[in-house]
C-alpha cells in the first residue's frame, strides 16, 4: 500500500483486463520495457531488445544502411541481388584482375596499331 501526498493511504485499484487481452498476456508473458510488444519466449524479447539499441554496427557497404544484427544486414543485402558483400581480399583481387585486363587491352591495341603501320 502506497501513501498519497495528503498522507492518506492509497490502495491499488485492480482493473480487470478484457478476456482476450488477458489471454494474450498469459500467452506472451515477456513484455518489452520500451514499447508495447510482448513475447511468448524470453529469447524473442532478448532479440527484440536489440531493435531499441542505438548502436548499429552492421553497415551495408553498398548503400550505407546499418543494422544492429548481422542477420538483418544479410537479409537487406538481398535487395542488392547482384552485389554480394566482398571481403577486402576479394576487392583487391578484383582490382588486380581489372588492371591485368587493362594491360591486356593496351597490348592488343598496340599489336593492332603495329599491323596498321605495316
Biopython code that builds the backbone (N, CA, C, O; Angstrom):
import numpy as np
from Bio.PDB.StructureBuilder import StructureBuilder

atoms = [
    (1, "UNK", "N", (0.832, -1.166, 0.000)),
    (1, "UNK", "CA", (0.000, 0.000, 0.000)),
    (1, "UNK", "C", (0.890, 1.247, 0.000)),
    (1, "UNK", "O", (1.827, 1.342, 0.793)),
    (2, "UNK", "N", (0.596, 2.204, -0.892)),
    (2, "UNK", "CA", (1.375, 3.430, -1.012)),
    (2, "UNK", "C", (0.684, 4.557, -0.255)),
    (2, "UNK", "O", (-0.485, 4.446, 0.113)),
    (3, "UNK", "N", (1.425, 5.649, -0.024)),
    (3, "UNK", "CA", (0.856, 6.801, 0.665)),
    (3, "UNK", "C", (0.776, 7.969, -0.305)),
    (3, "UNK", "O", (1.747, 8.271, -0.998)),
    (4, "UNK", "N", (-0.372, 8.624, -0.356)),
    (4, "UNK", "CA", (-0.552, 9.781, -1.225)),
    (4, "UNK", "C", (0.115, 10.992, -0.603)),
    (4, "UNK", "O", (0.555, 10.948, 0.546)),
    (5, "UNK", "N", (0.189, 12.078, -1.367)),
    (5, "UNK", "CA", (0.815, 13.318, -0.904)),
    (5, "UNK", "C", (0.087, 13.878, 0.327)),
    (5, "UNK", "O", (0.731, 14.430, 1.219)),
    (6, "UNK", "N", (-1.246, 13.743, 0.386)),
    (6, "UNK", "CA", (-2.008, 14.288, 1.522)),
    (6, "UNK", "C", (-1.917, 13.407, 2.771)),
    (6, "UNK", "O", (-2.539, 13.711, 3.789)),
    (7, "UNK", "N", (-1.149, 12.322, 2.698)),
    (7, "UNK", "CA", (-0.946, 11.464, 3.854)),
    (7, "UNK", "C", (-1.913, 10.317, 3.975)),
    (7, "UNK", "O", (-1.709, 9.444, 4.819)),
    (8, "UNK", "N", (-2.954, 10.275, 3.178)),
    (8, "UNK", "CA", (-3.918, 9.175, 3.222)),
    (8, "UNK", "C", (-3.380, 7.960, 2.468)),
    (8, "UNK", "O", (-2.719, 8.105, 1.440)),
    (9, "UNK", "N", (-3.660, 6.791, 2.969)),
    (9, "UNK", "CA", (-3.185, 5.593, 2.267)),
    (9, "UNK", "C", (-3.891, 5.446, 0.918)),
    (9, "UNK", "O", (-5.073, 5.759, 0.773)),
    (10, "UNK", "N", (-3.144, 4.972, -0.036)),
    (10, "UNK", "CA", (-3.682, 4.770, -1.388)),
    (10, "UNK", "C", (-3.730, 3.280, -1.663)),
    (10, "UNK", "O", (-2.711, 2.595, -1.572)),
    (11, "UNK", "N", (-4.876, 2.788, -1.990)),
    (11, "UNK", "CA", (-4.997, 1.369, -2.278)),
    (11, "UNK", "C", (-4.916, 1.142, -3.784)),
    (11, "UNK", "O", (-5.414, 1.942, -4.576)),
    (12, "UNK", "N", (-4.283, 0.043, -4.158)),
    (12, "UNK", "CA", (-4.210, -0.301, -5.566)),
    (12, "UNK", "C", (-5.590, -0.677, -6.071)),
    (12, "UNK", "O", (-6.331, -1.421, -5.428)),
    (13, "UNK", "N", (-5.905, -0.160, -7.204)),
    (13, "UNK", "CA", (-7.189, -0.465, -7.809)),
    (13, "UNK", "C", (-6.947, -1.526, -8.877)),
    (13, "UNK", "O", (-6.117, -1.334, -9.765)),
    (14, "UNK", "N", (-7.646, -2.610, -8.798)),
    (14, "UNK", "CA", (-7.495, -3.687, -9.767)),
    (14, "UNK", "C", (-8.530, -3.478, -10.865)),
    (14, "UNK", "O", (-9.737, -3.501, -10.623)),
    (15, "UNK", "N", (-8.020, -3.274, -12.085)),
    (15, "UNK", "CA", (-8.897, -3.101, -13.239)),
    (15, "UNK", "C", (-8.790, -4.373, -14.063)),
    (15, "UNK", "O", (-7.719, -4.676, -14.589)),
    (16, "UNK", "N", (-9.861, -5.110, -14.183)),
    (16, "UNK", "CA", (-9.777, -6.356, -14.948)),
    (16, "UNK", "C", (-9.574, -6.084, -16.441)),
    (16, "UNK", "O", (-10.180, -5.175, -17.009)),
    (17, "UNK", "N", (-8.720, -6.880, -17.052)),
    (17, "UNK", "CA", (-8.473, -6.770, -18.490)),
    (17, "UNK", "C", (-9.577, -7.479, -19.256)),
    (17, "UNK", "O", (-10.168, -8.434, -18.753)),
    (18, "UNK", "N", (-9.858, -7.019, -20.467)),
    (18, "UNK", "CA", (-10.785, -7.781, -21.311)),
    (18, "UNK", "C", (-10.247, -9.201, -21.468)),
    (18, "UNK", "O", (-9.033, -9.405, -21.486)),
    (19, "UNK", "N", (-11.118, -10.156, -21.578)),
    (19, "UNK", "CA", (-10.726, -11.564, -21.588)),
    (19, "UNK", "C", (-9.670, -11.885, -22.654)),
    (19, "UNK", "O", (-8.705, -12.595, -22.373)),
    (20, "UNK", "N", (-9.850, -11.360, -23.888)),
    (20, "UNK", "CA", (-8.886, -11.674, -24.957)),
    (20, "UNK", "C", (-7.522, -11.044, -24.689)),
    (20, "UNK", "O", (-6.494, -11.631, -25.028)),
    (21, "UNK", "N", (-7.501, -9.858, -24.087)),
    (21, "UNK", "CA", (-6.233, -9.217, -23.758)),
    (21, "UNK", "C", (-5.540, -9.978, -22.633)),
    (21, "UNK", "O", (-4.320, -10.141, -22.652)),
    (22, "UNK", "N", (-6.307, -10.442, -21.662)),
    (22, "UNK", "CA", (-5.761, -11.217, -20.565)),
    (22, "UNK", "C", (-5.157, -12.520, -21.096)),
    (22, "UNK", "O", (-4.088, -12.935, -20.646)),
    (23, "UNK", "N", (-5.838, -13.168, -22.052)),
    (23, "UNK", "CA", (-5.340, -14.400, -22.667)),
    (23, "UNK", "C", (-4.040, -14.129, -23.426)),
    (23, "UNK", "O", (-3.092, -14.912, -23.351)),
    (24, "UNK", "N", (-4.007, -13.017, -24.154)),
    (24, "UNK", "CA", (-2.803, -12.645, -24.907)),
    (24, "UNK", "C", (-1.627, -12.451, -23.945)),
    (24, "UNK", "O", (-0.525, -12.941, -24.190)),
    (25, "UNK", "N", (-1.876, -11.739, -22.863)),
    (25, "UNK", "CA", (-0.822, -11.508, -21.873)),
    (25, "UNK", "C", (-0.350, -12.816, -21.239)),
    (25, "UNK", "O", (0.834, -12.984, -20.948)),
    (26, "UNK", "N", (-1.279, -13.730, -21.029)),
    (26, "UNK", "CA", (-0.909, -15.022, -20.455)),
    (26, "UNK", "C", (-0.025, -15.805, -21.430)),
    (26, "UNK", "O", (0.932, -16.459, -21.017)),
    (27, "UNK", "N", (-0.352, -15.734, -22.728)),
    (27, "UNK", "CA", (0.427, -16.465, -23.734)),
    (27, "UNK", "C", (1.734, -15.751, -24.087)),
    (27, "UNK", "O", (2.659, -16.369, -24.615)),
    (28, "UNK", "N", (1.807, -14.460, -23.797)),
    (28, "UNK", "CA", (3.000, -13.660, -24.099)),
    (28, "UNK", "C", (3.456, -12.965, -22.813)),
    (28, "UNK", "O", (3.251, -11.763, -22.650)),
    (29, "UNK", "N", (4.072, -13.718, -21.904)),
    (29, "UNK", "CA", (4.387, -13.173, -20.580)),
    (29, "UNK", "C", (5.611, -12.252, -20.525)),
    (29, "UNK", "O", (5.916, -11.714, -19.461)),
    (30, "UNK", "N", (6.318, -12.058, -21.640)),
    (30, "UNK", "CA", (7.542, -11.253, -21.613)),
    (30, "UNK", "C", (7.319, -9.913, -22.320)),
    (30, "UNK", "O", (7.379, -9.842, -23.547)),
    (31, "UNK", "N", (7.059, -8.840, -21.539)),
    (31, "UNK", "CA", (6.815, -7.531, -22.150)),
    (31, "UNK", "C", (8.126, -6.759, -22.380)),
    (31, "UNK", "O", (9.094, -6.907, -21.633)),
    (32, "UNK", "N", (8.124, -5.939, -23.429)),
    (32, "UNK", "CA", (9.252, -5.045, -23.678)),
    (32, "UNK", "C", (9.096, -3.820, -22.783)),
    (32, "UNK", "O", (7.995, -3.285, -22.650)),
    (33, "UNK", "N", (10.179, -3.379, -22.174)),
    (33, "UNK", "CA", (10.140, -2.213, -21.294)),
    (33, "UNK", "C", (10.070, -0.897, -22.067)),
    (33, "UNK", "O", (9.772, 0.147, -21.487)),
    (34, "UNK", "N", (10.344, -0.942, -23.379)),
    (34, "UNK", "CA", (10.404, 0.284, -24.169)),
    (34, "UNK", "C", (9.192, 0.511, -25.066)),
    (34, "UNK", "O", (8.912, 1.649, -25.442)),
    (35, "UNK", "N", (8.479, -0.540, -25.412)),
    (35, "UNK", "CA", (7.310, -0.401, -26.277)),
    (35, "UNK", "C", (6.223, -1.378, -25.807)),
    (35, "UNK", "O", (6.385, -2.029, -24.775)),
    (36, "UNK", "N", (5.156, -1.479, -26.530)),
    (36, "UNK", "CA", (4.033, -2.294, -26.059)),
    (36, "UNK", "C", (4.075, -3.758, -26.500)),
    (36, "UNK", "O", (3.132, -4.507, -26.244)),
    (37, "UNK", "N", (5.151, -4.168, -27.156)),
    (37, "UNK", "CA", (5.210, -5.549, -27.637)),
    (37, "UNK", "C", (5.419, -6.533, -26.488)),
    (37, "UNK", "O", (6.054, -6.219, -25.481)),
    (38, "UNK", "N", (4.872, -7.723, -26.667)),
    (38, "UNK", "CA", (5.022, -8.813, -25.692)),
    (38, "UNK", "C", (5.465, -10.053, -26.451)),
    (38, "UNK", "O", (5.180, -10.192, -27.641)),
    (39, "UNK", "N", (6.159, -10.951, -25.771)),
    (39, "UNK", "CA", (6.707, -12.137, -26.417)),
    (39, "UNK", "C", (6.408, -13.395, -25.634)),
    (39, "UNK", "O", (6.340, -13.389, -24.405)),
    (40, "UNK", "N", (6.230, -14.477, -26.378)),
    (40, "UNK", "CA", (5.927, -15.752, -25.733)),
    (40, "UNK", "C", (7.192, -16.403, -25.174)),
    (40, "UNK", "O", (7.125, -17.213, -24.249)),
    (41, "UNK", "N", (8.339, -16.044, -25.740)),
    (41, "UNK", "CA", (9.613, -16.609, -25.273)),
    (41, "UNK", "C", (10.556, -15.485, -24.867)),
    (41, "UNK", "O", (10.554, -14.404, -25.457)),
    (42, "UNK", "N", (11.344, -15.757, -23.870)),
    (42, "UNK", "CA", (12.307, -14.764, -23.398)),
    (42, "UNK", "C", (13.335, -14.454, -24.477)),
    (42, "UNK", "O", (13.803, -13.321, -24.590)),
    (43, "UNK", "N", (13.683, -15.463, -25.269)),
    (43, "UNK", "CA", (14.666, -15.252, -26.336)),
    (43, "UNK", "C", (14.137, -14.276, -27.383)),
    (43, "UNK", "O", (14.900, -13.500, -27.959)),
    (44, "UNK", "N", (12.822, -14.319, -27.627)),
    (44, "UNK", "CA", (12.212, -13.378, -28.565)),
    (44, "UNK", "C", (12.320, -11.947, -28.057)),
    (44, "UNK", "O", (12.602, -11.025, -28.822)),
    (45, "UNK", "N", (12.095, -11.772, -26.768)),
    (45, "UNK", "CA", (12.230, -10.456, -26.155)),
    (45, "UNK", "C", (13.680, -9.989, -26.225)),
    (45, "UNK", "O", (13.945, -8.825, -26.526)),
    (46, "UNK", "N", (14.606, -10.882, -25.953)),
    (46, "UNK", "CA", (16.027, -10.534, -25.990)),
    (46, "UNK", "C", (16.430, -10.054, -27.379)),
    (46, "UNK", "O", (17.119, -9.042, -27.509)),
    (47, "UNK", "N", (16.006, -10.770, -28.415)),
    (47, "UNK", "CA", (16.319, -10.359, -29.795)),
    (47, "UNK", "C", (15.650, -9.019, -30.111)),
    (47, "UNK", "O", (16.253, -8.163, -30.759)),
    (48, "UNK", "N", (14.418, -8.837, -29.660)),
    (48, "UNK", "CA", (13.688, -7.598, -29.911)),
    (48, "UNK", "C", (14.377, -6.408, -29.250)),
    (48, "UNK", "O", (14.388, -5.313, -29.813)),
    (49, "UNK", "N", (14.945, -6.603, -28.076)),
    (49, "UNK", "CA", (15.596, -5.511, -27.354)),
    (49, "UNK", "C", (16.725, -4.891, -28.169)),
    (49, "UNK", "O", (17.045, -3.715, -27.998)),
    (50, "UNK", "N", (17.325, -5.676, -29.051)),
    (50, "UNK", "CA", (18.381, -5.140, -29.909)),
    (50, "UNK", "C", (17.849, -4.030, -30.821)),
    (50, "UNK", "O", (18.597, -3.135, -31.214)),
    (51, "UNK", "N", (16.562, -4.091, -31.155)),
    (51, "UNK", "CA", (15.993, -3.062, -32.029)),
    (51, "UNK", "C", (15.937, -1.704, -31.343)),
    (51, "UNK", "O", (15.821, -0.677, -32.012)),
    (52, "UNK", "N", (16.017, -1.689, -30.026)),
    (52, "UNK", "CA", (15.975, -0.431, -29.285)),
    (52, "UNK", "C", (17.368, 0.140, -29.030)),
    (52, "UNK", "O", (17.488, 1.273, -28.564)),
    (53, "UNK", "N", (18.408, -0.609, -29.321)),
    (53, "UNK", "CA", (19.738, -0.086, -29.058)),
    (53, "UNK", "C", (20.113, 0.928, -30.125)),
    (53, "UNK", "O", (19.654, 0.841, -31.264)),
    (54, "UNK", "N", (20.931, 1.869, -29.762)),
    (54, "UNK", "CA", (21.320, 2.950, -30.663)),
    (54, "UNK", "C", (22.418, 2.477, -31.615)),
    (54, "UNK", "O", (22.410, 2.837, -32.793)),
    (55, "UNK", "N", (23.341, 1.692, -31.129)),
    (55, "UNK", "CA", (24.462, 1.238, -31.939)),
    (55, "UNK", "C", (23.992, 0.266, -33.022)),
    (55, "UNK", "O", (23.256, -0.681, -32.742)),
    (56, "UNK", "N", (24.419, 0.507, -34.249)),
    (56, "UNK", "CA", (24.088, -0.362, -35.379)),
    (56, "UNK", "C", (25.394, -0.656, -36.125)),
    (56, "UNK", "O", (25.707, -0.005, -37.122)),
    (57, "UNK", "N", (26.145, -1.635, -35.637)),
    (57, "UNK", "CA", (27.487, -1.878, -36.171)),
    (57, "UNK", "C", (27.547, -2.580, -37.535)),
    (57, "UNK", "O", (28.604, -2.590, -38.166)),
    (58, "UNK", "N", (26.455, -3.154, -37.996)),
    (58, "UNK", "CA", (26.476, -3.903, -39.260)),
    (58, "UNK", "C", (25.986, -3.011, -40.392)),
    (58, "UNK", "O", (24.785, -2.797, -40.557)),
    (59, "UNK", "N", (26.945, -2.487, -41.178)),
    (59, "UNK", "CA", (26.613, -1.497, -42.213)),
    (59, "UNK", "C", (26.768, -2.084, -43.613)),
    (59, "UNK", "O", (27.710, -2.822, -43.900)),
    (60, "UNK", "N", (25.814, -1.734, -44.474)),
    (60, "UNK", "CA", (25.850, -2.169, -45.865)),
    (60, "UNK", "C", (26.946, -1.387, -46.579)),
    (60, "UNK", "O", (26.957, -0.156, -46.541)),
    (61, "UNK", "N", (27.862, -2.093, -47.226)),
    (61, "UNK", "CA", (28.951, -1.417, -47.916)),
    (61, "UNK", "C", (28.511, -0.854, -49.270)),
    (61, "UNK", "O", (29.306, -0.218, -49.962)),
    (62, "UNK", "N", (27.260, -1.081, -49.647)),
    (62, "UNK", "CA", (26.761, -0.591, -50.931)),
    (62, "UNK", "C", (25.912, 0.669, -50.794)),
    (62, "UNK", "O", (26.019, 1.578, -51.616)),
    (63, "UNK", "N", (25.077, 0.731, -49.772)),
    (63, "UNK", "CA", (24.182, 1.889, -49.653)),
    (63, "UNK", "C", (24.269, 2.593, -48.305)),
    (63, "UNK", "O", (23.676, 3.657, -48.130)),
    (64, "UNK", "N", (25.000, 2.018, -47.344)),
    (64, "UNK", "CA", (25.180, 2.672, -46.058)),
    (64, "UNK", "C", (24.130, 2.364, -45.007)),
    (64, "UNK", "O", (24.247, 2.837, -43.877)),
    (65, "UNK", "N", (23.107, 1.585, -45.340)),
    (65, "UNK", "CA", (22.101, 1.208, -44.345)),
    (65, "UNK", "C", (22.796, 0.433, -43.230)),
    (65, "UNK", "O", (23.710, -0.349, -43.491)),
    (66, "UNK", "N", (22.364, 0.648, -41.983)),
    (66, "UNK", "CA", (23.027, -0.054, -40.881)),
    (66, "UNK", "C", (22.004, -0.763, -40.009)),
    (66, "UNK", "O", (20.850, -0.349, -39.897)),
    (67, "UNK", "N", (22.465, -1.844, -39.399)),
    (67, "UNK", "CA", (21.590, -2.720, -38.630)),
    (67, "UNK", "C", (22.269, -3.141, -37.338)),
    (67, "UNK", "O", (23.496, -3.175, -37.250)),
    (68, "UNK", "N", (21.456, -3.461, -36.336)),
    (68, "UNK", "CA", (22.004, -3.892, -35.056)),
    (68, "UNK", "C", (22.366, -5.371, -35.080)),
    (68, "UNK", "O", (23.188, -5.816, -34.279)),
    (69, "UNK", "N", (21.761, -6.145, -35.992)),
    (69, "UNK", "CA", (22.044, -7.582, -36.091)),
    (69, "UNK", "C", (22.571, -7.922, -37.475)),
    (69, "UNK", "O", (22.092, -7.390, -38.476)),
    (70, "UNK", "N", (23.551, -8.803, -37.530)),
    (70, "UNK", "CA", (24.131, -9.214, -38.804)),
    (70, "UNK", "C", (23.079, -9.880, -39.691)),
    (70, "UNK", "O", (23.089, -9.700, -40.909)),
    (71, "UNK", "N", (22.170, -10.650, -39.082)),
    (71, "UNK", "CA", (21.130, -11.326, -39.855)),
    (71, "UNK", "C", (20.260, -10.322, -40.613)),
    (71, "UNK", "O", (19.809, -10.604, -41.723)),
    (72, "UNK", "N", (20.026, -9.154, -40.015)),
    (72, "UNK", "CA", (19.243, -8.124, -40.704)),
    (72, "UNK", "C", (20.006, -7.568, -41.901)),
    (72, "UNK", "O", (19.414, -7.284, -42.943)),
    (73, "UNK", "N", (21.325, -7.415, -41.751)),
    (73, "UNK", "CA", (22.145, -6.941, -42.875)),
    (73, "UNK", "C", (22.127, -7.962, -44.004)),
    (73, "UNK", "O", (21.987, -7.599, -45.172)),
    (74, "UNK", "N", (22.269, -9.231, -43.659)),
    (74, "UNK", "CA", (22.255, -10.292, -44.675)),
    (74, "UNK", "C", (20.922, -10.267, -45.423)),
    (74, "UNK", "O", (20.896, -10.390, -46.647)),
    (75, "UNK", "N", (19.835, -10.110, -44.705)),
    (75, "UNK", "CA", (18.505, -10.026, -45.332)),
    (75, "UNK", "C", (18.419, -8.788, -46.224)),
    (75, "UNK", "O", (17.876, -8.855, -47.327)),
    (76, "UNK", "N", (18.950, -7.667, -45.755)),
    (76, "UNK", "CA", (18.952, -6.425, -46.526)),
    (76, "UNK", "C", (19.724, -6.587, -47.840)),
    (76, "UNK", "O", (19.324, -6.045, -48.871)),
    (77, "UNK", "N", (20.824, -7.331, -47.795)),
    (77, "UNK", "CA", (21.667, -7.483, -48.979)),
    (77, "UNK", "C", (20.910, -8.114, -50.142)),
    (77, "UNK", "O", (21.335, -7.993, -51.291)),
    (78, "UNK", "N", (19.807, -8.778, -49.862)),
    (78, "UNK", "CA", (19.018, -9.389, -50.931)),
    (78, "UNK", "C", (18.438, -8.343, -51.876)),
    (78, "UNK", "O", (18.138, -8.653, -53.029)),
    (79, "UNK", "N", (18.274, -7.098, -51.399)),
    (79, "UNK", "CA", (17.774, -6.062, -52.303)),
    (79, "UNK", "C", (18.847, -5.663, -53.312)),
    (79, "UNK", "O", (18.543, -5.104, -54.365)),
    (80, "UNK", "N", (20.089, -5.952, -52.983)),
    (80, "UNK", "CA", (21.198, -5.706, -53.900)),
    (80, "UNK", "C", (21.553, -7.040, -54.576)),
    (80, "UNK", "O", (22.716, -7.442, -54.570)),
    (81, "UNK", "N", (20.592, -7.704, -55.138)),
    (81, "UNK", "CA", (20.698, -9.092, -55.605)),
    (81, "UNK", "C", (22.012, -9.464, -56.287)),
    (81, "UNK", "O", (22.523, -10.560, -56.061)),
    (82, "UNK", "N", (22.557, -8.605, -57.093)),
    (82, "UNK", "CA", (23.764, -8.968, -57.825)),
    (82, "UNK", "C", (25.013, -8.313, -57.254)),
    (82, "UNK", "O", (26.027, -8.186, -57.941)),
    (83, "UNK", "N", (24.936, -7.902, -56.005)),
    (83, "UNK", "CA", (26.077, -7.248, -55.388)),
    (83, "UNK", "C", (26.352, -7.846, -54.014)),
    (83, "UNK", "O", (25.998, -7.238, -53.003)),
    (84, "UNK", "N", (26.974, -9.022, -53.952)),
    (84, "UNK", "CA", (27.247, -9.644, -52.650)),
    (84, "UNK", "C", (28.310, -8.873, -51.869)),
    (84, "UNK", "O", (29.080, -8.099, -52.438)),
    (85, "UNK", "N", (28.336, -9.097, -50.578)),
    (85, "UNK", "CA", (29.348, -8.470, -49.732)),
    (85, "UNK", "C", (30.705, -9.069, -50.095)),
    (85, "UNK", "O", (30.851, -10.288, -50.190)),
    (86, "UNK", "N", (31.687, -8.207, -50.295)),
    (86, "UNK", "CA", (33.025, -8.668, -50.648)),
    (86, "UNK", "C", (33.987, -8.362, -49.513)),
    (86, "UNK", "O", (33.865, -7.348, -48.826)),
    (87, "UNK", "N", (34.939, -9.254, -49.332)),
    (87, "UNK", "CA", (35.982, -9.006, -48.350)),
    (87, "UNK", "C", (37.021, -8.102, -48.993)),
    (87, "UNK", "O", (37.022, -7.924, -50.211)),
    (88, "UNK", "N", (37.907, -7.528, -48.182)),
    (88, "UNK", "CA", (38.973, -6.676, -48.725)),
    (88, "UNK", "C", (39.836, -7.473, -49.701)),
    (88, "UNK", "O", (40.273, -6.961, -50.732)),
    (89, "UNK", "N", (40.067, -8.728, -49.353)),
    (89, "UNK", "CA", (40.872, -9.603, -50.199)),
    (89, "UNK", "C", (40.232, -9.771, -51.586)),
    (89, "UNK", "O", (40.915, -9.693, -52.607)),
    (90, "UNK", "N", (38.921, -9.999, -51.606)),
    (90, "UNK", "CA", (38.201, -10.159, -52.876)),
    (90, "UNK", "C", (38.230, -8.872, -53.691)),
    (90, "UNK", "O", (38.372, -8.912, -54.913)),
    (91, "UNK", "N", (38.094, -7.719, -53.012)),
    (91, "UNK", "CA", (38.127, -6.441, -53.704)),
    (91, "UNK", "C", (39.503, -6.193, -54.321)),
    (91, "UNK", "O", (39.600, -5.718, -55.452)),
    (92, "UNK", "N", (40.582, -6.519, -53.569)),
    (92, "UNK", "CA", (41.939, -6.351, -54.087)),
    (92, "UNK", "C", (42.174, -7.273, -55.278)),
    (92, "UNK", "O", (42.784, -6.875, -56.270)),
    (93, "UNK", "N", (41.684, -8.514, -55.171)),
    (93, "UNK", "CA", (41.835, -9.475, -56.264)),
    (93, "UNK", "C", (41.107, -8.981, -57.512)),
    (93, "UNK", "O", (41.632, -9.079, -58.621)),
    (94, "UNK", "N", (39.909, -8.454, -57.332)),
    (94, "UNK", "CA", (39.130, -7.933, -58.449)),
    (94, "UNK", "C", (39.833, -6.729, -59.077)),
    (94, "UNK", "O", (39.855, -6.570, -60.298)),
    (95, "UNK", "N", (40.404, -5.889, -58.219)),
    (95, "UNK", "CA", (41.135, -4.720, -58.706)),
    (95, "UNK", "C", (42.347, -5.156, -59.521)),
    (95, "UNK", "O", (42.620, -4.586, -60.577)),
    (96, "UNK", "N", (43.079, -6.170, -59.037)),
    (96, "UNK", "CA", (44.238, -6.696, -59.765)),
    (96, "UNK", "C", (43.826, -7.285, -61.112)),
    (96, "UNK", "O", (44.510, -7.096, -62.118)),
    (97, "UNK", "N", (42.686, -8.009, -61.120)),
    (97, "UNK", "CA", (42.182, -8.584, -62.369)),
    (97, "UNK", "C", (41.817, -7.483, -63.355)),
    (97, "UNK", "O", (42.056, -7.607, -64.556)),
    (98, "UNK", "N", (41.239, -6.410, -62.839)),
    (98, "UNK", "CA", (40.874, -5.271, -63.695)),
    (98, "UNK", "C", (42.094, -4.625, -64.299)),
    (98, "UNK", "O", (42.088, -4.264, -65.475)),
    (99, "UNK", "N", (43.159, -4.470, -63.502)),
    (99, "UNK", "CA", (44.402, -3.883, -64.014)),
    (99, "UNK", "C", (45.032, -4.786, -65.061)),
    (99, "UNK", "O", (45.536, -4.308, -66.077)),
    (100, "UNK", "N", (45.004, -6.092, -64.817)),
    (100, "UNK", "CA", (45.549, -7.051, -65.785)),
    (100, "UNK", "C", (44.768, -6.976, -67.096)),
    (100, "UNK", "O", (45.355, -7.013, -68.178)),
    (101, "UNK", "N", (43.443, -6.873, -66.992)),
    (101, "UNK", "CA", (42.599, -6.768, -68.185)),
    (101, "UNK", "C", (42.953, -5.501, -68.963)),
    (101, "UNK", "O", (43.041, -5.536, -70.190)),
    (102, "UNK", "N", (43.154, -4.386, -68.265)),
    (102, "UNK", "CA", (43.512, -3.135, -68.929)),
    (102, "UNK", "C", (44.862, -3.251, -69.637)),
    (102, "UNK", "O", (45.035, -2.729, -70.738)),
    (103, "UNK", "N", (45.817, -3.935, -69.005)),
    (103, "UNK", "CA", (47.129, -4.147, -69.645)),
    (103, "UNK", "C", (46.987, -4.982, -70.911)),
    (103, "UNK", "O", (47.619, -4.697, -71.928)),
    (104, "UNK", "N", (46.144, -6.025, -70.839)),
    (104, "UNK", "CA", (45.917, -6.896, -71.994)),
    (104, "UNK", "C", (45.280, -6.114, -73.145)),
    (104, "UNK", "O", (45.671, -6.279, -74.300)),
    (105, "UNK", "N", (44.310, -5.273, -72.832)),
    (105, "UNK", "CA", (43.665, -4.447, -73.864)),
    (105, "UNK", "C", (44.695, -3.511, -74.488)),
    (105, "UNK", "O", (44.723, -3.342, -75.707)),
    (106, "UNK", "N", (45.534, -2.906, -73.664)),
    (106, "UNK", "CA", (46.568, -1.994, -74.172)),
    (106, "UNK", "C", (47.530, -2.743, -75.097)),
    (106, "UNK", "O", (47.932, -2.202, -76.127)),
    (107, "UNK", "N", (47.912, -3.997, -74.746)),
    (107, "UNK", "CA", (48.803, -4.804, -75.613)),
    (107, "UNK", "C", (48.127, -5.101, -76.948)),
    (107, "UNK", "O", (48.757, -5.022, -78.003)),
    (108, "UNK", "N", (46.831, -5.445, -76.894)),
    (108, "UNK", "CA", (46.100, -5.758, -78.124)),
    (108, "UNK", "C", (46.020, -4.526, -79.027)),
    (108, "UNK", "O", (46.185, -4.637, -80.242)),
    (109, "UNK", "N", (45.772, -3.371, -78.450)),
    (109, "UNK", "CA", (45.712, -2.131, -79.243)),
    (109, "UNK", "C", (47.065, -1.840, -79.879)),
    (109, "UNK", "O", (47.160, -1.434, -81.037)),
    (110, "UNK", "N", (48.093, -2.057, -79.094)),
    (110, "UNK", "CA", (49.443, -1.809, -79.594)),
    (110, "UNK", "C", (49.740, -2.744, -80.770)),
    (110, "UNK", "O", (50.288, -2.321, -81.787)),
    (111, "UNK", "N", (49.369, -4.026, -80.618)),
    (111, "UNK", "CA", (49.576, -5.008, -81.687)),
    (111, "UNK", "C", (48.783, -4.617, -82.933)),
    (111, "UNK", "O", (49.293, -4.728, -84.048)),
    (112, "UNK", "N", (47.551, -4.163, -82.759)),
    (112, "UNK", "CA", (46.700, -3.751, -83.878)),
    (112, "UNK", "C", (47.292, -2.544, -84.592)),
    (112, "UNK", "O", (47.273, -2.464, -85.820)),
    (113, "UNK", "N", (47.813, -1.615, -83.814)),
    (113, "UNK", "CA", (48.395, -0.401, -84.445)),
    (113, "UNK", "C", (49.663, -0.756, -85.219)),
    (113, "UNK", "O", (49.963, -0.113, -86.225)),
    (114, "UNK", "N", (50.414, -1.765, -84.774)),
    (114, "UNK", "CA", (51.601, -2.213, -85.499)),
    (114, "UNK", "C", (51.183, -2.802, -86.843)),
    (114, "UNK", "O", (51.833, -2.565, -87.862)),
    (115, "UNK", "N", (50.081, -3.579, -86.839)),
    (115, "UNK", "CA", (49.579, -4.191, -88.071)),
    (115, "UNK", "C", (49.146, -3.125, -89.067)),
    (115, "UNK", "O", (49.346, -3.300, -90.269)),
    (116, "UNK", "N", (48.563, -2.035, -88.607)),
    (116, "UNK", "CA", (48.104, -0.966, -89.493)),
    (116, "UNK", "C", (49.269, -0.264, -90.142)),
    (116, "UNK", "O", (49.163, 0.160, -91.293)),
    (117, "UNK", "N", (50.404, -0.124, -89.425)),
    (117, "UNK", "CA", (51.589, 0.570, -89.939)),
    (117, "UNK", "C", (52.228, -0.242, -91.055)),
    (117, "UNK", "O", (52.762, 0.351, -91.993)),
    (118, "UNK", "N", (52.200, -1.545, -91.001)),
    (118, "UNK", "CA", (52.871, -2.397, -91.980)),
    (118, "UNK", "C", (52.229, -2.309, -93.275)),
    (118, "UNK", "O", (52.662, -2.962, -94.224)),
]
sb = StructureBuilder()
sb.init_structure("model")
sb.init_model(0)
sb.init_chain("A")
sb.init_seg("    ")
for serial, (resi, resn, name, xyz) in enumerate(atoms, 1):
    if name == "N":
        sb.init_residue(resn, " ", resi, " ")
    sb.init_atom(name, np.array(xyz, "f"), 0.0, 1.0, " ", f" {name:<3s}", serial, name[0])
structure = sb.get_structure()
